[in-house]
């Protein structure tokens, strides 16, 4: 099969060789289709983005967020010359490894998974794509996951290093990495020929699209939920809280002048909103704000990247995505607003503690019961595991695969404290 412009034969390779397919679709289009039809993608509909999927009919869940990231990323990648299906597949896949309860669940699983190398949503995504999601088995009968091409797997790798080589802890003390020790073989294969620790352009586009969708749409959700009014950024105390959180979670160099300049630019935009009242007119104005912000950010990045690297097709390691400082700062402000008024709001602390308890107790109980209690595929993995660390990894895989609602249901079924707790369910499985 002929490689698309800007790609070569190694980019089209798959870890487990497959018979030749009929002509009509590119290898990258097949990658995208495999992600779209995966059970792991469907489950994202019942996993928390910022607010739990059962709490409101309007708020985003992990699936709607992933669809929005894919729309932003596909258009930006196409404008730069990337294969749009590679970027689309990476964007759709980027959150497949996230566990129940969003980043709060990620932290809980990392705390209990220390003996097997910890837990990180991006490393789990690689594991889902290359091992856990059933689609292809190799010649020895082992699962190769979706068996995506090298280019698409590399594009979905946001942090191309193991935990042992990760930079210092970032947001809220978390360490970001993209592969567990157990998956280094396929990671080494997908990174063949890639500069160490450098992300391909498609992965950079995916990451930027994720930031844009997260920052813009989560603020939209917060406005509709009545948790924030964009006009509040005019208040000095609000700005101080946003700035402090951004420095703590995202960028320690985000000083007051940068914050003030970014807020001034945003609030001077002709389509900036305030006083949302739930009317259709207010809803239309809010939607216009989100559209205008996405267009503003992507147009600036497209222009800056082409200015730095020329107008030709930019793919893989031929270019770096250029994000102008003003764009980066405005995105940070929006991420800070969403975090301050939703993610760390005082009224959610009890809920967060309960979620962490649910996951940690569930891992402990299933580890004691295993392979009993595990779904058949995970029970088979557990029986084939060679040591306690590998068996713990299988239990963590099982728990990470659950939705918010099924995690609560499993906890109620298996754990004593779950049966004693008469709390709300966070959603139901399809």
C-alpha positions, 0 to 999 in steps of 0.5 A: 500500500502506498504511503500518503505524502509525507509518510514512508513504509515504516510509518505504515508498519504494524507491530503484529503483521497482518494480511494485505487489505483490499485497496480503497482505504489507507492504513491510517483510515483503518486506524481511525476506524479501529478506534471509533469501533472500539469498546474502550471509546464507547466506555468514555461516555460514562467516564468523568471529564471534569464533572461526573457524567450522571450529574448534568445532561449538558456537561462533557464526558470523556467521549464528547471531549475526545470527539471535540479534541478530534475535530479541533486536531483533525482540522489543524493537522490537515492545515499543517499537512499532517495526515488527518486520519493519523491525527484524528485517530490519536485524538480519539484515542488519547483518553482511552486509558483514563480510569473512572472519576477522571484525574482523581481516579488516576491519582488513586490508582497510582497510589495503589499501583506502586509495586507494578510501576504506578498508574498514568492515564497516558501509559494506560492508553498505550496498553489499551491500544497495544494489548487490552482492546481486542482486535488482532492477535499475533502468530503466537495467539497474544493480543496486539490490541488494535494493532495500529500503525507505527505513525498512529501509535506514535501520534497517540504518545503524549509523553514518550518516556517511561516513569524512570525518565520522566521530568519532575512532577508537574500538575498537582504533584503528578508525574507524566509518562507514557509507558509501563515497564511491561510495555517497553517492547512495543514502545521501543518498536513504535519509537524506532527512528524517533529522536529521544523524548521528542514528540512527533508533530501529530502528537503535538497537534493532538496535545494542543487540541486537547488543551484547547478543547479542555480549556474552552469547553470546560469553562463553557460547562462551568458557566452553564452550571452556574459555577463561574461567570467570565466577568469574574476575571475582572476581580483581583482576588479571582485573578490571584486564585487563578494565577496561583493554581496555574503556577502550581499545576501548569507553569511555575513561571506564569507571573502576574504580568503575564496573567494580567495581559492574558486576561486583558486580551481575553476580556477585550474580545468583542465576543467575550460574555458575562451574565449567562442566564440560561436563555437561548440568546445567552446560549448562542453567545456562549457557543460563539465564544467557544467557536471564536476562541478555538478559531483564534488559538488554532489560526495563530498556531497554524500561522506561526508553525508555517512561518517557522517551517514553510508552507509544505506538508509538515509531518512526523519529525519534519517540524515542531508545532509553534504555539505563540506565547500569547496563545499559551497564556490565554489557554492557561488562564482558561484552564486555571478558571475551570480548575479553580471553580470546578476541580478544586471547589470546596463542595467537591472535596468529600466526593473526591475522597469517596471516589479515591476510597472506592477505587483503592478498596476495589483494587485491594478486594479484587487482588485478594479474590482474583482471578475470581471476580475479574472479567474473563479476559482479565482473569486469563491475563491474571493466570498468565502473569508471572509474578505478583507485580504482573498480577497487580497490574492485571487487577489495575487494568480491570479497575481502570477499564470500568466506567464511573457507574460500574466502579461504584456498582462493583464496589457495592458488590465486592466491598463491605464499605460499598454495601454500607454506603447509600450514595448516588450512582455516577451513571450507568453502563450502556 
